[in-house]
């Protein structure tokens, strides 16, 4: 019955897809007809009409690929987002080493009636140190408990002195929940993306009766202790010579006048700093990059260019202002050409050359080389590739509003920023590291729909920043939060950044 139902569902899906394709084709034909009629009414030439029809046809094909194509940046299913076509590692089903798990040995003995020899009827004696062994992965169910702390009182025989033993570190003075409990809730929400309501249900199955407001109170209290560390994280990230910057949407359910909020990220190799702001403007970019005078690698979003222009104008009037330099992301440029390739096969040439750029970087990473050696490697091998791409861009013609024309225009506009990596070996080829740092934000946004209040955005930015930075630094997030919060509770205002802790050996 299950197989029959599955086949029926698949057939319904196939029929639905065919109907959608047919409807797309009908709308396309109707669009062409109306476009011709409109062009005739306006008196447009036949050439202009054909160009417009071609552009609309490209847009329709692109939309169809979005609906029915695979969600991937691979070209023809063979190359990854960096242009390489390396085979995937084989996936096996053999046992994996579990070095992190505790080993518990359980000895199984024969029942007393079975300790008799079936041949002669004699008694069976244990054979010293001889066992048949097999391992299995078991689970210890998570549980909650009430810990009653009894602080011993002491008194002196003189009757003038009474002392009481110290108790545990408290998250909230007089509070009922421990620091570890609050950390557990924070990691579950901001690392494992479990909404508070779902955590309440999970805890209920383990016997703990609580509610979302109680869990939120623990998160808020924990965030107050970690606030100094979060505030110090931003300047630490901006102390790097090269940072990546990116942004993604965020939802604020509380009515504030802004239809859409944005999570801004600035990253370096071992840390990332987030802020959730009400706009995607140059003003918000300034809030993230205030005082930074190094190199920012980003996509072609105009806010960064506008901010740099503002800083340049200020620098002319004040010597104390230093604008940052912009480097562009080759992964973003590549995506434009990947989108155009189905309609323009000649794009494969420039995509292959971009793939060659990534192969140079891959070889450099495989055998880490000093910065000066990387500079020389790029000069010798990447520069000729860049010259080939430049020549292709200058000699290839395309309609300005076509997918190929837009890809060429995007790349040409950002060309100085795209080629800046040749002169500075500290600049990566793309901004993929910052994009990866935003994945947790995107998953969390999908699972718990954003924040209910402005205070919620502040808490989310704090925990995402500290947890994701711990991952980048090679420190287990829960261990980091425990160390940072314990230090801050004992000495208010203490700053503990993830990279200052010893890396977790299990992260290697």
TORMI-676415 format. One record per residue: residue number from 1; x, y, z of N, C-alpha, C in turn. Coordinates in steps of 0.1 Angstrom, whole numbers. Each point is the difference from the previous one (the first is absolute). Layout:
% TORMI-676415
NUM  X  Y  Z  X  Y  Z  X  Y  Z
...
% end
This chain:
% TORMI-676415
1  8  -12  0  -8  12  0  9  13  0
2  11  -1  7  8  12  1  7  3  -14
3  4  -11  -7  6  2  -13  -10  5  -10
4  -12  -5  1  -11  5  -10  -2  15  3
5  -1  4  13  -3  14  3  12  9  -5
6  12  -5  2  12  8  -5  -1  2  -15
7  -3  -11  -7  0  1  -15  -11  10  -4
8  -11  -1  7  -11  10  -3  4  14  2
9  7  2  11  5  14  3  10  5  -10
10  9  -9  -4  9  4  -11  -6  3  -13
11  -11  -8  -3  -7  3  -13  -7  13  1
12  -6  4  11  -6  12  2  10  12  -1
13  12  -2  5  10  10  -1  4  2  -14
14  2  -11  -7  3  1  -15  -10  8  -8
15  -13  -4  3  -10  7  -7  -1  15  3
16  2  3  13  0  14  4  11  8  -7
17  12  -6  -1  12  6  -6  -3  2  -15
18  -6  -10  -7  -3  2  -14  -10  11  -2
19  -10  1  9  -10  11  -1  7  14  1
20  9  0  10  7  13  2  8  4  -12
21  7  -10  -6  8  3  -12  -9  5  -11
22  -11  -7  -2  -9  4  -11  -6  14  2
23  -3  3  13  -5  13  3  11  11  -2
24  12  -3  3  11  9  -3  2  3  -15
25  -1  -11  -8  1  2  -14  -11  8  -6
26  -12  -2  6  -12  8  -5  2  15  3
27  4  2  13  2  14  4  12  6  -9
28  10  -8  -3  10  6  -8  -5  4  -14
29  -8  -9  -6  -5  4  -13  -9  12  1
30  -8  1  10  -9  11  2  9  13  2
31  11  -1  7  8  11  3  7  5  -13
32  4  -9  -9  6  4  -13  -11  7  -8
33  -12  -5  0  -10  7  -8  -3  14  5
34  -1  1  13  -3  14  5  12  9  -2
35  12  -5  1  12  8  -2  0  5  -14
36  -3  -8  -10  -1  4  -14  -10  11  -2
37  -12  -2  6  -11  9  -2  4  14  7
38  7  -1  12  4  13  6  11  7  -8
39  9  -8  -6  11  6  -7  -6  7  -13
40  -10  -7  -6  -6  6  -12  -7  13  3
41  -7  0  12  -7  12  4  10  11  3
42  12  -3  5  10  10  3  8  4  -12
43  -1  -8  -11  8  2  -12  14  -4  2
44  3  -10  8  14  -5  2  4  -8  -12
45  13  0  -3  6  -7  -11  0  -15  3
46  1  -8  -11  0  -14  1  12  -5  8
47  11  6  -1  12  -4  7  -2  2  15
48  -5  12  4  -3  2  14  -9  -10  6
49  -10  -4  -9  -10  -10  5  6  -13  2
50  9  -5  -9  6  -13  1  9  0  12
51  7  11  3  9  1  12  -8  -2  13
52  -11  7  0  -9  -1  12  -6  -14  2
53  -3  -6  -11  -6  -14  1  11  -9  5
54  12  1  -5  11  -8  4  3  1  15
55  -1  13  5  2  2  14  -10  -7  8
56  -13  2  -4  -11  -6  7  1  -16  0
57  5  -5  -11  1  -14  -1  11  -5  10
58  11  7  1  10  -4  10  -5  1  14
59  -8  10  3  -6  1  13  -9  -11  3
60  -8  -4  -9  -9  -12  2  7  -13  2
61  11  -2  -8  8  -12  2  7  0  14
62  5  12  4  6  0  13  -10  -3  11
63  -12  6  -1  -11  -3  10  -3  -15  0
64  -1  -6  -12  -3  -14  0  11  -9  7
65  13  4  -2  11  -7  6  -1  2  15
66  -5  12  5  -1  2  14  -11  -9  6
67  -11  -2  -8  -11  -8  5  3  -15  0
68  7  -5  -11  1  -14  -2  14  -5  0
69  10  9  0  14  -4  0  5  -3  13
70  12  -6  1  7  -3  13  5  13  6
71  -1  0  13  5  12  7  15  -1  2
72  8  4  -10  14  -2  0  7  10  -9
73  13  3  3  8  8  -9  8  -8  -10
74  -2  -13  0  8  -8  -9  -4  2  -14
75  9  -2  -9  -2  1  -14  -2  -14  -6
76  -12  -2  -6  -3  -13  -6  2  -11  10
77  -2  3  13  1  -11  10  14  -5  2
78  11  7  -5  13  -6  1  10  8  7
79  -3  13  2  10  8  7  -6  8  11
80  8  2  10  -5  6  12  1  15  -1
81  -3  7  11  -1  15  0  14  6  -3
82  11  -7  2  13  6  -3  5  -4  -14
83  -8  -7  -8  4  -4  -13  7  -12  -1
84  3  -8  11  7  -12  -1  -9  -12  -1
85  5  -11  -5  -8  -11  -3  6  -13  7
86  5  2  13  6  -11  7  -11  -10  4
87  3  -13  -1  -9  -10  4  -3  1  15
88  -12  -3  4  -4  0  14  6  -13  7
89  3  2  13  4  -12  7  -11  -10  1
90  4  -13  -1  -9  -11  1  -6  0  14
91  -13  -3  1  -7  -1  12  -2  -15  4
92  6  -4  11  -1  -14  3  -9  -2  13
93  -2  -12  3  -9  -4  12  8  -7  11
94  13  1  -1  8  -6  11  0  7  13
95  4  -6  10  0  7  14  10  11  0
96  -3  11  6  9  12  2  6  0  14
97  12  5  1  6  1  13  -8  11  8
98  -2  -3  12  -8  9  9  9  4  12
99  10  7  -3  10  3  11  -6  9  11
100  -10  7  -3  -6  9  10  -9  -7  10
101  -5  -12  -3  -10  -6  8  7  -8  12
102  -7  0  11  5  -8  11  -2  -14  -2
103  9  -9  4  -1  -14  -2  -4  -7  13
104  -11  -7  -1  -5  -7  12  0  -15  -3
105  6  -8  8  1  -14  -2  -10  -7  8
106  -8  -9  -6  -10  -8  7  3  -15  -2
107  2  -7  11  3  -14  -1  -13  -8  1
108  -2  -9  -9  -12  -8  0  4  -14  4
109  -7  -6  10  3  -13  5  -11  -10  -2
110  3  -13  -1  -10  -10  -1  -9  -1  12
111  -13  -2  -2  -8  -3  11  5  -12  7
112  -3  -2  13  5  -11  8  -4  -13  -6
113  -13  -2  -4  -4  -13  -6  8  -4  -12
114  5  11  -7  7  -3  -13  15  -3  2
115  5  1  12  14  -2  3  3  -15  2
116  -5  -8  -9  2  -15  1  4  -4  -14
117  10  -9  -1  5  -5  -13  -10  -9  -6
118  -5  3  -13  -10  -9  -6  6  -13  -4
119  14  -2  0  6  -13  -4  1  -10  12
120  6  5  11  3  -9  11  -9  4  13
121  -6  11  0  -8  4  12  8  7  10
122  13  3  -2  8  6  10  -3  15  1
123  6  7  10  -2  14  2  9  8  -9
124  -6  11  -6  8  9  -9  6  10  9
125  13  2  -1  7  11  7  4  11  -9
126  0  13  5  4  11  -8  14  -1  -6
127  2  3  -13  13  -1  -6  6  14  1
128  10  1  8  6  13  3  4  8  -12
129  -5  13  0  3  10  -11  -4  -5  -14
130  -9  -9  -1  -4  -4  -13  -15  4  -3
131  -2  8  -10  -14  5  -3  -2  1  -15
132  -12  0  -4  -4  4  -13  -5  14  1
133  6  9  -8  -3  14  2  -7  6  -13
134  -9  9  3  -7  7  -10  -4  14  6
135  0  10  -9  -3  14  5  -13  4  -6
136  -7  9  7  -12  6  -5  -1  14  6
137  -6  10  -8  -2  13  4  -13  1  8
138  1  5  12  -12  1  8  -3  15  3
139  -11  3  6  -4  13  3  -3  1  14
140  4  11  7  -4  3  13  -10  11  0
141  -12  -2  3  -11  10  -1  3  12  8
142  -2  12  -6  2  12  8  -11  1  11
143  5  5  11  -10  1  11  3  13  8
144  -10  4  7  1  12  8  -1  -4  15
145  5  8  9  0  -3  14  -1  13  8
146  -5  -1  12  1  11  9  12  -2  9
147  9  9  1  11  0  8  -2  9  12
148  -1  -6  12  -2  8  12  14  3  6
149  4  12  0  12  5  5  -1  3  15
150  7  -7  8  0  2  15  13  7  4
151  0  12  3  12  8  3  2  -1  15
152  10  -8  4  3  -2  14  3  13  7
153  -5  1  12  3  11  9  10  -4  11
154  8  9  3  11  -2  10  -1  11  11
155  3  -4  12  0  10  11  11  -2  9
156  3  10  7  11  0  10  -6  -1  14
157  8  -7  8  -5  -2  14  -1  14  7
158  6  10  -5  -2  13  7  -13  6  -2
159  -7  -5  -10  -14  5  -3  0  13  -8
160  12  5  -5  1  12  -7  1  -1  -15
161  2  -12  -5  3  -2  -14  -8  -12  -6
162  -7  2  -11  -7  -10  -8  5  1  -14
163  4  -10  -6  4  0  -15  -8  -11  -7
164  -3  3  -13  -7  -9  -8  8  -3  -13
165  0  -13  -4  8  -4  -12  -6  6  -12
166  8  3  -10  -4  6  -12  -9  -10  -8
167  -9  5  -8  -8  -8  -9  5  0  -14
168  -8  -5  -9  4  0  -14  -2  14  -7
169  7  1  -11  -2  13  -8  -15  0  -4
170  -6  12  1  -14  1  -3  -2  9  -12
171  -9  -5  -9  -3  8  -12  -8  13  4
172  -10  -3  8  -8  11  5  0  -1  16
173  2  10  7  0  0  14  -13  -5  5
174  0  -11  7  -12  -6  5  -8  -8  -10
175  6  -2  -12  -7  -7  -11  0  -15  2
176  -9  -7  -7  -1  -14  2  7  -8  -10
177  5  6  -11  6  -8  -11  15  3  0
178  8  -10  -3  14  1  0  6  6  -12
179  13  4  1  7  5  -12  0  -10  -11
180  3  -12  3  1  -11  -10  -14  -2  -7
181  -11  2  7  -13  -1  -6  -2  11  -10
182  4  12  3  -2  11  -10  9  -2  -12
183  12  -5  2  9  -3  -11  -6  -11  -9
184  -6  -10  6  -6  -11  -8  -11  6  -9
185  -8  9  6  -11  6  -8  6  9  -11
186  10  8  3  6  8  -10  6  -8  -12
187  8  -10  3  6  -9  -10  -11  -7  -9
188  -11  -4  7  -10  -7  -7  -7  10  -10
189  -2  12  4  -7  10  -9  9  6  -11
190  12  4  4  9  8  -9  11  -9  -7
191  2  -12  4  9  -9  -7  -7  -11  -7
192  -11  -6  7  -8  -11  -5  -13  5  -6
193  -3  13  2  -12  6  -7  -13  -5  5
194  -1  -4  13  -13  -5  5  -7  12  7
195  -12  3  -5  -8  11  6  -3  -3  14
196  -3  10  8  -2  -2  15  -12  -9  2
197  -11  2  -8  -12  -8  1  3  -15  -2
198  9  -3  -9  3  -14  -2  9  -5  11
199  9  8  6  7  -4  11  -9  -3  12
200  -10  8  2  -9  -2  11  -7  -14  -1
201  -4  -4  -12  -6  -13  -3  10  -11  3
202  13  2  -5  10  -11  3  2  -1  15
203  2  11  7  2  -1  14  -12  -6  7
204  -12  3  -5  -12  -6  7  0  -15  -1
205  5  -6  -11  1  -14  -2  10  -6  10
206  10  8  4  10  -5  10  -4  3  15
207  -12  6  1  -6  2  14  1  14  5
208  6  9  -7  2  14  5  -12  8  -6
209  -7  6  9  -12  9  -5  5  14  1
210  0  7  -12  5  14  0  -8  7  -12
211  4  12  -3  -7  7  -11  10  9  -7
212  -4  5  -12  9  8  -8  5  13  7
213  -8  6  8  4  12  6  11  -3  10
214  -1  -11  7  11  -4  10  13  -2  -7
215  -1  -7  -12  12  -2  -8  6  13  -5
216  -9  9  -4  5  13  -5  7  7  11
217  -6  0  12  6  7  11  15  -5  3
218  2  -13  -2  14  -5  2  9  5  -11
219  -5  0  -12  8  5  -11  4  15  2
220  -10  8  4  3  14  2  10  2  12
221  -2  -7  11  10  1  11  14  -4  -4
222  1  -11  -8  13  -5  -5  6  11  -9
223  -8  6  -9  6  9  -9  5  13  7
224  -6  4  11  5  11  8  15  -2  5
225  2  -12  4  14  -4  5  10  0  -12
226  -5  -4  -12  9  -2  -11  1  13  -9
227  -8  10  4  0  13  -8  14  6  -2
228  9  1  11  13  5  -3  8  -8  -10
229  -1  -13  0  7  -8  -10  -5  3  -14
230  -13  1  -1  -6  3  -13  5  14  -5
231  0  10  8  4  13  -4  15  0  -4
232  8  -8  7  14  -1  -3  3  -7  -13
233  -9  -9  -4  2  -8  -12  0  8  -13
234  -8  10  -1  -1  9  -12  14  6  -2
235  6  8  9  13  6  -2  11  -11  -3
236  -1  -12  6  9  -10  -4  -1  -4  -14
237  -12  -2  -5  -1  -4  -14  5  12  -9
238  -3  12  3  5  11  -8  15  3  2
239  6  -6  9  15  2  1  7  -8  -11
240  -6  -9  -7  6  -7  -11  3  9  -12
241  9  -3  -8  3  8  -12  -10  -2  -11
242  -6  -12  -1  -9  -4  -10  -13  -6  7
243  -12  5  -3  -12  -5  6  -10  -3  -12
244  -9  -9  3  -11  -2  -10  -12  6  6
245  -9  5  -9  -12  6  4  -12  -5  -8
246  -11  -3  6  -12  -5  -7  -12  3  9
247  -12  -2  -6  -12  2  7  -11  -9  -5
248  -10  -2  9  -11  -8  -4  -12  4  8
249  -12  -3  -5  -12  5  6  -3  -6  14
250  -7  7  8  -5  -5  13  -14  6  3
251  -8  -8  7  -13  5  2  -2  4  15
252  -6  12  1  -3  5  14  -15  1  0
253  -6  -8  9  -15  -1  1  -6  13  7
254  8  6  8  -5  12  7  -1  12  -10
255  -11  7  0  -2  11  -10  10  12  3
256  9  2  -9  10  11  2  0  10  -12
257  -8  -3  -10  0  9  -12  8  -6  -11
258  10  -8  3  8  -6  -11  -6  -13  -4
259  -2  -1  -13  -7  -13  -6  10  -12  1
260  13  3  -1  9  -11  0  13  4  7
261  5  -8  9  12  3  7  11  -9  -6
262  13  4  3  11  -7  -6  11  -4  10
263  5  -12  -2  11  -4  8  13  3  -8
264  8  9  6  13  3  -6  11  -8  7
265  9  -5  -8  11  -8  5  14  6  -5
266  9  0  9  14  4  -3  9  -12  5
267  8  -6  -8  8  -11  5  15  1  -3
268  7  -8  8  14  -3  -3  2  -15  2
269  12  -4  -1  3  -15  0  -6  -7  12
270  2  6  12  -4  -7  12  -11  6  8
271  -8  9  -6  -11  7  7  -10  6  -10
272  -12  2  4  -10  7  -8  -9  8  10
273  -4  12  -4  -7  9  8  -13  4  -8
274  -12  -1  7  -13  3  -6  -6  11  7
275  -8  8  -8  -10  9  6  -12  -1  -9
276  -12  1  7  -12  0  -7  -6  14  0
277  -1  6  -12  -3  14  -2  -12  2  -9
278  -6  12  1  -13  2  -6  1  3  -15
279  12  1  -6  1  4  -14  12  -7  -6
280  1  1  -14  11  -6  -7  8  12  -7
281  -1  11  6  5  13  -5  15  1  3
282  6  11  -6  14  3  3  2  4  15
283  -11  6  5  0  3  15  3  -12  8
284  -7  -11  -3  2  -13  7  14  -5  -3
285  5  1  -12  13  -5  -3  10  8  8
286  -2  13  2  9  8  8  0  -5  15
287  -12  -3  5  -1  -5  14  8  -13  2
288  2  -8  -11  7  -12  1  15  2  -2
289  4  9  -9  14  2  -4  6  13  6
290  -6  6  10  4  13  5  15  -1  4
291  8  9  -5  14  0  3  9  -10  -6
292  -5  -9  -8  8  -10  -7  7  7  -12
293  13  -3  -1  8  6  -11  8  -10  -8
294  -4  -13  1  6  -11  -7  -6  -3  -14
295  -2  -12  -2  -6  -5  -13  -13  -8  3
296  -11  4  -6  -12  -7  1  -3  -8  -12
297  -2  -13  1  -4  -8  -12  -15  -2  1
298  -7  3  -11  -15  0  1  -5  -2  -15
299  -13  -2  -1  -6  -1  -14  -1  14  -5
300  -7  2  -11  -1  13  -6  -11  9  5
301  -5  -3  12  -10  8  6  4  15  2
302  -8  9  -4  3  14  -1  3  7  13
303  -6  -6  11  2  7  13  15  1  4
304  8  -10  -3  14  0  4  7  11  -9
305  -4  0  -13  7  10  -8  -4  14  4
306  -13  2  3  -5  13  5  7  4  12
307  2  -9  10  7  3  12  14  4  -2
308  7  -7  -9  14  3  -3  1  14  -6
309  -10  3  -9  0  13  -6  -1  11  10
310  -9  -2  10  -2  10  11  13  2  8
311  6  -11  3  13  0  7  11  7  -7
312  0  -2  -13  10  7  -8  -2  15  0
313  -13  5  0  -2  14  0  4  5  14
314  -3  -7  10  4  4  14  15  1  1
315  7  -10  -6  14  0  1  7  12  -6
316  -7  6  -10  6  12  -7  -1  12  10
317  -10  -1  9  -1  11  9  6  -2  14
318  3  -13  3  6  -3  13  10  -11  -2
319  12  2  4  11  -10  -1  -3  -12  9
320  -8  1  10  -3  -11  9  -9  -10  -5
321  -6  2  -12  -9  -10  -6  7  -7  -11
322  0  -13  1  6  -9  -10  -10  -9  -6
323  -3  1  -13  -10  -10  -6  6  -13  -2
324  -9  -10  2  5  -14  -3  0  -2  -15
325  7  -11  -4  1  -4  -14  -10  -12  -2
326  -6  0  -12  -10  -11  -3  7  -10  -9
327  -2  -13  3  3  -11  -9  -12  -8  -2
328  -2  -4  -13  -12  -6  -4  1  -16  0
329  -11  -6  0  -1  -15  2  -2  -6  -14
330  10  -9  -3  -1  -7  -13  -11  -10  -1
331  -5  -6  12  -11  -9  0  -13  7  -5
332  -2  12  4  -12  8  -5  1  2  -15
333  12  4  -5  1  2  -14  -2  -13  -8
334  5  -11  6  -2  -13  -7  -15  -3  -1
335  -7  2  11  -15  -3  -1  -7  7  -11
336  4  12  -3  -7  7  -11  2  -7  -13
337  12  -5  -2  3  -7  -13  -6  -14  0
338  -1  -7  12  -6  -13  0  -15  2  -4
339  -6  11  5  -15  2  -4  -1  3  -14
340  10  5  -7  -1  3  -14  4  -11  -9
341  7  -10  5  5  -11  -8  -10  -8  -8
342  -12  -3  6  -10  -8  -8  -4  7  -13
343  0  13  -1  -4  7  -12  12  5  -8
344  12  0  6  12  4  -7  12  -9  2
345  1  -11  -8  10  -10  2  14  6  0
346  2  11  -6  14  6  -1  5  4  14
347  -9  1  10  3  3  13  9  -10  7
348  0  -13  -6  8  -10  6  15  3  0
349  4  9  -9  14  3  -1  4  9  12
350  -8  10  4  4  8  11  -2  -8  13
351  -10  -9  1  -2  -8  12  12  -9  2
352  5  -6  -11  12  -8  1  12  7  6
353  2  13  -5  11  8  5  -2  4  14
354  -12  2  5  -2  3  14  3  -12  8
355  -4  -12  -5  4  -13  6  15  -1  2
356  7  5  -10  15  -1  0  5  9  12
357  -6  11  2  4  9  12  -2  -8  13
358  -11  -7  1  -2  -7  12  10  -12  2
359  4  -6  -11  10  -11  0  13  5  6
360  4  12  -4  12  6  5  -1  1  15
361  -11  5  5  -2  2  14  -1  -14  8
362  -5  -10  -7  -1  -13  6  14  -6  2
363  8  2  -10  14  -5  1  8  7  11
364  -3  13  2  7  8  10  -5  -5  14
365  -13  -4  2  -5  -4  12  5  -15  3
366  2  -8  -10  4  -14  2  14  0  6
367  9  9  -4  13  1  6  2  14  5
368  -4  3  12  0  14  4  13  7  -2
369  0  12  -6  12  7  -3  -1  14  7
370  12  6  2  1  13  6  -7  10  -9
371  -4  12  6  -7  10  -8  7  4  -12
372  13  2  1  8  5  -11  0  -10  -11
373  1  -13  4  0  -11  -10  -14  0  -7
374  -11  2  7  -13  1  -6  -1  11  -9
375  6  12  3  -1  11  -9  7  -3  -13
376  12  -7  1  7  -4  -12  -8  -10  -8
377  -6  -9  7  -8  -10  -7  -11  6  -8
378  -7  10  6  -11  7  -6  5  8  -12
379  12  6  2  6  8  -11  3  -8  -12
380  6  -12  3  4  -9  -11  -12  -8  -7
381  -9  -4  8  -11  -9  -5  -14  7  -1
382  -3  8  9  -14  6  0  0  12  -9
383  11  8  -1  -1  12  -8  -3  -3  -15
384  7  -10  -6  -4  -3  -14  -14  -5  -2
385  -6  -6  10  -14  -4  0  -9  12  0
386  3  9  9  -7  13  1  0  7  -13
387  12  1  -7  1  6  -13  -8  -6  -10
388  -1  -13  0  -9  -7  -10  -15  3  3
389  -4  1  13  -14  3  3  -3  14  -5
390  10  9  3  -2  14  -4  -2  2  -15
391  9  -8  -8  -2  1  -14  -13  -6  -5
392  -5  -10  7  -13  -6  -4  -11  10  3
393  1  7  11  -11  9  3  0  12  -10
394  12  4  -4  0  12  -9  -4  -4  -15
395  2  -13  -3  -3  -4  -14  -14  -7  -2
396  -6  -2  11  -13  -7  -1  -12  10  0
397  -8  -1  -9  -12  10  -1  -12  -8  4
398  -9  8  7  -13  -6  4  -10  12  2
399  -13  -4  0  -10  10  2  1  5  15
400  -1  13  2  2  5  13  -9  -6  11
401  -13  -3  -4  -9  -5  10  -2  -15  0
402  9  -7  -8  0  -14  0  8  -5  12
403  -2  -13  3  7  -6  12  15  1  -3
404  5  -2  -12  14  1  -3  5  15  1
405  -8  9  -5  3  14  1  1  5  14
406  -9  -5  9  0  4  14  12  -6  7
407  4  -13  -4  12  -6  6  12  8  -3
408  2  3  -13  12  8  -4  0  13  6
409  -11  7  1  -1  14  6  4  -1  14
410  -5  -10  7  3  -1  15  15  -2  2
411  6  -9  -8  14  -3  1  9  12  -3
412  -4  6  -11  8  12  -4  0  11  10
413  -12  2  5  -2  11  10  9  -3  13
414  1  -12  4  8  -4  12  14  -4  -3
415  5  2  -13  13  -6  -4  11  5  9
416  2  13  3  11  3  9  -1  -7  14
417  -12  -2  5  -1  -7  13  2  -15  -1
418  -4  -5  -12  1  -15  -2  15  -3  -2
419  8  9  -5  14  -3  -3  10  4  12
420  -6  6  10  8  5  11  8  -11  7
421  -5  -13  0  6  -11  6  14  -3  -5
422  3  4  -13  13  -2  -6  11  7  7
423  -2  11  5  10  8  7  1  -2  15
424  -10  -6  6  0  -3  14  -4  -14  3
425  10  -8  4  -3  -15  3  -9  -2  12
426  -3  10  8  -9  -2  11  -15  0  -4
427  -2  5  -13  -14  1  -4  -4  -14  -6
428  -11  -6  4  -4  -12  -5  -7  2  -14
429  -2  -11  -7  -6  2  -14  -15  3  1
430  -6  -4  11  -15  2  1  -4  3  15
431  -12  3  2  -6  3  13  -8  -12  5
432  3  -12  -4  -8  -12  4  1  -2  15
433  11  3  6  1  -2  15  -11  8  7
434  -2  12  -4  -10  8  7  -14  -5  -3
435  -2  -5  -13  -13  -6  -3  -3  -12  8
436  11  -9  2  -2  -11  8  -4  4  15
437  6  11  4  -3  4  14  -14  5  2
438  -7  2  -11  -14  4  0  -10  -11  -1
439  6  -12  -2  -9  -12  -1  -8  -2  12
440  6  1  12  -7  -2  13  -11  10  1
441  2  12  -4  -10  11  1  -12  -4  -9
442  3  -5  -12  -11  -4  -9  -8  -11  5
443  7  -10  6  -8  -12  5  -8  4  12
444  6  8  9  -8  5  12  -12  8  -4
445  2  9  -10  -11  8  -5  -11  -9  -5
446  3  -10  -7  -10  -9  -5  -7  -8  11
447  7  -4  10  -6  -8  11  -8  8  10
448  5  12  4  -7  7  10  -4  14  -4
449  0  2  -14  -7  11  -6  6  14  4
450  12  0  6  5  14  3  -2  3  15
451  -2  12  3  -1  5  14  -13  6  3
452  -5  -1  12  -13  6  3  1  15  4
453  12  4  4  2  14  5  14  5  -3
454  2  13  1  13  6  -2  10  -6  9
455  -4  -3  13  9  -6  9  4  -14  -5
456  -9  -7  -6  3  -13  -5  10  0  -11
457  0  11  -9  10  1  -10  14  2  6
458  1  7  11  13  2  7  5  -13  6
459  -9  -7  6  4  -13  6  5  -10  -11
460  -8  0  -11  3  -9  -11  14  3  -6
461  3  13  -2  13  4  -6  11  -4  9
462  -2  2  13  10  -3  10  4  -15  0
463  -11  -9  1  3  -14  1  5  -6  -13
464  -6  5  -12  6  -5  -12  14  4  -2
465  4  13  4  14  4  -1  9  -8  8
466  -3  -3  13  9  -7  8  0  -15  -3
467  -11  -6  -4  0  -14  -3  7  -3  -14
468  -3  8  -10  7  -2  -13  14  3  1
469  4  10  8  15  3  2  7  -12  7
470  -7  -6  9  6  -11  7  2  -12  -10
471  -9  -2  -9  2  -10  -10  12  3  -9
472  1  13  -4  11  4  -9  14  -1  8
473  0  2  13  12  -1  8  4  -14  4
474  -9  -9  -3  3  -14  3  -3  -4  15
475  -10  8  6  -3  -2  14  -15  -5  0
476  -3  -10  8  -13  -5  1  -9  11  6
477  -11  4  -7  -8  11  5  -5  -1  14
478  -5  -11  4  -5  -1  14  11  2  10
479  12  -6  -3  11  2  10  4  14  0
480  0  7  -11  4  14  -1  -10  9  9
481  -13  -2  -3  -10  8  8  1  -3  15
482  3  -12  3  1  -3  15  12  8  6
483  12  -1  -7  11  7  5  -2  15  0
484  -6  6  -11  -1  15  0  -10  4  10
485  -12  -7  2  -10  5  9  5  -2  14
486  7  -11  3  5  -2  14  9  11  4
487  9  4  -9  10  10  3  -7  14  2
488  -10  2  -8  -8  13  1  -8  1  12
489  -6  -12  5  -8  1  12  9  2  12
490  12  -6  0  9  2  12  6  13  0
491  3  6  -12  6  13  -1  -7  8  -11
492  -11  7  3  -8  7  -9  8  9  -10
493  -3  -1  -13  7  8  -10  11  -8  -6
494  3  -12  4  11  -8  -5  -3  -3  -15
495  10  2  -9  -1  -3  -14  7  -13  -3
496  -6  -10  -6  6  -12  -4  -4  -3  -15
497  9  1  -9  -2  -2  -14  3  -15  -4
498  -7  -6  -9  2  -14  -3  15  -4  -4
499  6  9  -8  14  -4  -4  10  1  11
500  -4  5  12  10  0  11  0  -13  8
501  -10  -8  -3  0  -13  7  7  -11  -8
502  5  -10  6  6  -11  -7  -9  -7  -9
503  4  -3  -12  -9  -7  -10  -5  -13  6
504  -11  -4  -3  -6  -13  3  7  -11  -8
505  7  -10  6  7  -10  -9  -10  -7  -9
506  -12  -2  3  -10  -7  -8  -3  8  -13
507  3  13  0  -3  8  -12  9  -3  -12
508  12  -7  3  9  -3  -10  -4  -12  -8
% end
